[in-house]
Amino acid sequence: MARIVVIGAGLGAMAAAARLAVAGHRVTVYESGGTYGGGVRRFERDGFGYDTGPGLLHLPAVYRDLFVKTGKQPLEECVTLTQVDPASRHVFADGTRVDLPNASRAGTVAALDAALGAGAGERWGDFLVRAREAWDRTRRPLLEEPQPADPAPLGREPYPALKAGLLRRPTTTLAQVGSRELRDPRLAALLGAYAWSYGFDPATAPAAAAVLPYMEQTFGSWYVGGGIRALADAVYERCRQRRVEFVFDAHVERILEKDGRACGIELAGGEVVEADHVVSGAPVPSHHDGGRRLLPRGQEPPRADRPDRTGRVTVCLALRGPREPDAVHRTVVHGTGDLPGVTVLRPDDPALRPDDDHESVTVTATVRTGGGQDWSAVAERMLAQAEPAVPGLRERLLWQEVRTPQDTLRETGVAEVPGPALAGAGGRLLPAANPSPLPGLYFVGGWSHPGGGLAHAGMSGALVAGLIVEGAGFRGSR
């Protein structure tokens, strides 16, 4: 039985902890904050509840596998999962609306043809065929296996982009995919919205980001009863059932090293904790002394490789009056300029409202984190853009709470929300590999392979546990 220290209690770190505990190891999690979940948080006030991180789950199979491998109760006995249908409603700048069904390619093609005109659905369907090719080329090395020792091949673009004429350069960015291949500004906006939702600007994201809409439209979108925070609650409880110990309000200053190997941690105040393996879920650990020294809480790491850093603003709305019967769970209202779209989530969940005569709604936008933003002004613009998604929004508004990248920084240690690993772009969107340069130290969570997002975080936990239990030869589940 090995002694294993896990730094941080995000979803990826807890997924690794539960798997390692089941394998017979003694696991202790040290979290610098006062709760678990990382970026999966909840804000509550006056009987209203809101997810302030992700609002929907994609690829639930990742967490089904976690619960199967770590106990007798399957995921569905611990949380309530419901497919969201329609998966999303899109309101375009010209007023056009379209409802896209959940995990139905034929239904999506038909809906786009009906709303945007004949041929629109076919162009989107042809795009998804090419996106699937990119997915098939990168799925195992980007999601299911540890990052290869030589990741250079993943820096090459896997998307089978079309060339537009002899004198035109090939498609290299997602925005070019939308412009050249979809040939409709509304379809281009639809494509771009998927990139923005994961924190990527389609103007700079590689064409390989086409896998993001493919993933959602193929595997579906799911809502967790009580909000996504309920998933974090369930993973935490599974860890506790497996006798994982948690120490909160415990900031780790640095990783200890002996004979060229990680041998424990030093806490703020000087306390030393010995360990045979250290798993770090701290933000961007590979950028700081090989992961040995962690940043003081609240101090952002430099990200020279990502000058286009993005974060999220979420406005929590308390509304009087019931949710109308034909309301949809998710609406994306497309815009222009530096606010290309807002996502409005209206879960029909009694657990998130004081009674059926009120409604809790979140409005979220991805924004650039650089510069001095006036967050009140940003929130006001977001509400104006969200009005088509919520009838009578202004008249129904009781109060609002604005959550900014500074709140994300305070709660997670970094203002940016990590995106999933993407191939192409010369490898600049590949996160740190799970094994660190220091033997015995592993990286887990959104800042490590395979990147950010609920599903990806769960995958990172499985990969790290496999590397520790089975050794460097571990190649992922097959």
Buried (B, 14 or more C-beta within 10 A) or exposed (E): EBBBBBBBBBBBBBBBBBBBBBBEBBBBBBBBBEBBBBBBBBBEEEEBBBBBBBBBBBBBEBBBBBBEBBBEBEBEEBBBBBEBBBBBBBBBBEEEEBBBBBBBBEBBBEBBBEBBEEEBBEBBBBBBEBBBBBBEBBBEBBBBBBBEEEBEEBBBBBBBBBEBEEEEEEBBBBBBBBBBBBEBBBBBBBBBBBBBBBBBBBEBBBBBBBBBBBBBBBBBBBBBBBBBBBBBBBBBBBBEBBEBBBBEEBBBBBBBBEEEBBBBBBBEEEEEBEBBBBBBBBBBBBBBEBBBEBBEBEEBBEBEEBEBBBBBBBBBBBBEEBBEEEBBBBBBBBBEEEBBBBBBBBBBBEEBBBEEEBBBBBBBBBBBBEEEBEBEEBBBBBBBBBBBBBEEBEEBBEEBBBBBBBBBBEBBBBBBBBBBBBBBBEBEBBBBBBBBEBBBBBBBBBBBBBBBBBBBBBBBBBBBBBBBBEEEEBBBEE
